[in-house]
Amino acid sequence: MTRHRQRLVLVVDRCPADRGLAREILAGSGYSVVQAGNPLAVLPMARFHQPDLIVLGTEARDTGESSIIGKLRKDTTTGETPILATGVSRLHDRIAVLLEAGADEYLVKPYDRREFTLRVALVLGVRRTQRTARSAQAALAHKVDTMTTLQRF
């Protein structure tokens, strides 16, 4: 029987209650969870733990979260890790800034347990599909290169 590694989620939120709720929902859905209260800790923690997903709590006004998301995206270790940003802002401009910085999804707080769980699964599924497609594309490119080389002879 093959054992699958339990998915690891890094939850970073300044609000202890929101962090605790996310941990409770995720753990109840079978995920392992590591947490941090300081958004500046997200990059070193993500490098160390290499989570399958980062849930990043954001403030109503940008207090550096978009920059943090940009750094996560540029980092060779964390660049492909999906990011679910959460926050109280319903302002389209604020949400757009986070998505443009590289967040995969945004969920408004307070969030419904069911919706949170579904969004986590959705973001993880999209990333898995993207990785599979890239792998298939690379394999196909290799086969094309091999056939091209063989045709020369």
C-alpha positions as CSV (number, residue, x, y, z in Angstrom):
1,M,0.0,0.0,0.0
2,T,1.4,3.4,-1.0
3,R,1.3,6.1,1.7
4,H,0.8,9.7,0.6
5,R,2.4,12.5,2.4
6,Q,-0.1,14.7,4.3
7,R,-0.5,18.1,2.7
8,L,1.2,20.9,4.6
9,V,-0.3,24.3,4.8
10,L,1.6,27.4,6.2
11,V,-0.9,29.8,7.8
12,V,0.4,33.3,8.4
13,D,-2.0,35.9,9.9
14,R,-1.5,38.7,12.4
15,C,-4.8,37.9,14.1
16,P,-4.5,34.9,16.5
17,A,-8.3,34.1,16.2
18,D,-8.1,34.0,12.4
19,R,-4.9,31.9,12.5
20,G,-6.5,29.5,14.9
21,L,-9.7,29.2,12.9
22,A,-7.7,28.4,9.7
23,R,-5.7,25.8,11.6
24,E,-8.8,24.2,13.0
25,I,-10.5,24.0,9.7
26,L,-7.4,22.7,7.9
27,A,-6.5,20.1,10.5
28,G,-10.1,18.9,10.5
29,S,-9.8,18.4,6.8
30,G,-6.7,16.3,7.1
31,Y,-4.0,18.9,6.5
32,S,-0.9,19.4,8.5
33,V,-0.5,23.1,9.6
34,V,2.4,25.3,10.6
35,Q,1.6,28.9,11.7
36,A,3.2,32.3,12.1
37,G,1.8,35.6,13.3
38,N,4.3,37.8,11.6
39,P,4.0,38.1,7.8
40,L,7.7,38.8,7.6
41,A,8.3,35.2,8.7
42,V,6.5,33.8,5.7
43,L,9.5,33.6,3.3
44,P,12.0,31.9,5.7
45,M,9.2,29.6,7.0
46,A,8.1,28.7,3.5
47,R,11.7,28.0,2.5
48,F,12.2,25.8,5.6
49,H,8.9,23.9,5.6
50,Q,8.2,23.9,1.8
51,P,4.4,23.8,2.3
52,D,2.0,22.7,-0.3
53,L,0.0,26.0,0.2
54,I,0.4,29.3,2.0
55,V,-2.6,31.0,3.5
56,L,-1.6,34.6,4.0
57,G,-3.8,37.0,6.0
58,T,-3.8,40.5,4.7
59,E,-4.8,43.9,6.1
60,A,-7.4,46.2,4.6
61,R,-4.6,48.5,3.4
62,D,-1.4,47.2,2.0
63,T,1.1,46.8,4.9
64,G,3.6,45.0,2.8
65,E,1.7,41.8,1.9
66,S,1.9,42.4,-1.9
67,S,5.6,42.8,-1.6
68,I,5.9,39.6,0.5
69,I,3.8,37.8,-2.2
70,G,6.2,39.1,-4.9
71,K,9.2,37.9,-3.0
72,L,7.6,34.5,-2.6
73,R,7.0,34.3,-6.3
74,K,10.6,35.3,-7.2
75,D,12.2,32.8,-4.8
76,T,13.4,29.6,-6.3
77,T,12.2,27.5,-3.4
78,T,8.7,29.1,-3.0
79,G,8.0,30.5,-6.5
80,E,5.5,27.7,-7.4
81,T,3.8,27.4,-4.0
82,P,0.2,28.4,-4.2
83,I,-0.9,31.4,-2.1
84,L,-4.5,31.9,-0.8
85,A,-4.7,35.5,0.5
86,T,-7.4,36.3,3.0
87,G,-8.6,39.6,4.3
88,V,-11.5,41.8,5.2
89,S,-11.2,44.1,2.2
90,R,-13.9,43.8,-0.4
91,L,-12.3,46.6,-2.5
92,H,-11.6,45.4,-6.0
93,D,-8.4,47.5,-6.3
94,R,-7.0,46.0,-3.1
95,I,-7.8,42.4,-4.2
96,A,-6.4,43.1,-7.6
97,V,-3.1,44.3,-6.1
98,L,-2.7,41.0,-4.2
99,L,-3.6,38.9,-7.3
100,E,-1.3,40.9,-9.5
101,A,1.5,40.4,-7.0
102,G,1.0,36.6,-7.4
103,A,-1.7,35.4,-5.0
104,D,-3.6,32.6,-6.6
105,E,-6.9,33.3,-4.9
106,Y,-8.4,35.8,-2.4
107,L,-11.1,35.0,0.2
108,V,-12.9,37.6,2.2
109,K,-13.0,37.2,6.0
110,P,-14.9,36.1,7.9
111,Y,-15.0,33.1,5.7
112,D,-17.3,30.2,5.8
113,R,-15.7,26.9,6.8
114,R,-17.0,25.0,3.8
115,E,-16.0,27.8,1.3
116,F,-12.5,28.0,2.9
117,T,-12.0,24.2,2.6
118,L,-13.2,24.2,-1.0
119,R,-11.0,27.2,-2.0
120,V,-8.0,25.4,-0.5
121,A,-8.7,22.3,-2.4
122,L,-9.3,24.3,-5.6
123,V,-6.0,26.2,-5.4
124,L,-4.1,23.0,-4.7
125,G,-5.9,21.2,-7.6
126,V,-5.1,24.0,-10.0
127,R,-1.4,23.9,-9.1
128,R,-1.2,20.1,-9.4
129,T,-2.8,20.4,-12.8
130,Q,-0.3,23.1,-13.9
131,R,2.6,20.9,-12.7
132,T,1.3,17.9,-14.6
133,A,0.8,20.0,-17.7
134,R,4.4,21.4,-17.5
135,S,5.8,17.9,-17.0
136,A,3.9,16.5,-20.0
137,Q,5.0,19.5,-22.1
138,A,8.7,18.8,-21.1
139,A,8.3,15.1,-21.9
140,L,6.8,15.9,-25.3
141,A,9.5,18.5,-26.1
142,H,12.1,15.8,-25.3
143,K,10.5,13.3,-27.6
144,V,10.3,15.9,-30.4
145,D,14.0,16.7,-29.9
146,T,14.8,13.0,-30.0
147,M,12.8,12.4,-33.2
148,T,14.4,15.5,-34.8
149,T,17.8,14.2,-34.0
150,L,17.0,10.7,-35.3
151,Q,15.6,12.1,-38.5
152,R,18.9,13.8,-39.2
153,F,20.6,10.4,-39.5
